[in-house]
Amino acid sequence: MIPASATSTAIRTCSANGQLVGQMPSPGIRTASPAHMLREDNEVTNGFRRTLPATRREGVAGSWAAVRDYDLRRTAALIRNPTLVIAGEYDTVTSARHGEELAAAVPGAQFTVLPTVHLANVERPTEFLDAVITFLTERAPRRSDV
């Protein structure tokens, strides 16, 4: 589980009604995004820049509370399908340690860490797809098995 203290402080900071994330001094976007994404001018990065600051503070506070309060260890133990957990090495929102704990709770899960912050599929799409495709093809039946 994620330590509640820092997240609880962030939730209290985001509790004012009617204000948008873009109107508050918040490190949220900066800490959940790698530096190159903050500098880049492309469709994906610009989409995040438009969406995140326009999000109501209550929504951000609610999502942070959900991350803080979730505990999937008991539920994860019920998963019986092949599972790949991908974590970001530099993620300050849900650390790689949390991904490792989740993978340990899922019987037979595979755990992979990518050199990303929070959005591995956006930050490093090639490496993310390679990890997913490798995971899936290692488990696919061979033509001779069919």
Salt bridges, closest charged atoms under 4 A:
GLU40 OE2 - HIS36 ND1 2.94
ASP69 OD1 - ARG68 NE 2.45
ASP71 OD2 - ARG73 NH2 2.55
ASP91 OD2 - HIS118 ND1 2.80
GLU101 OE2 - ARG97 NH1 2.86
GLU127 OE2 - ARG124 NH1 3.17
GLU138 OE1 - ARG139 NH1 3.51
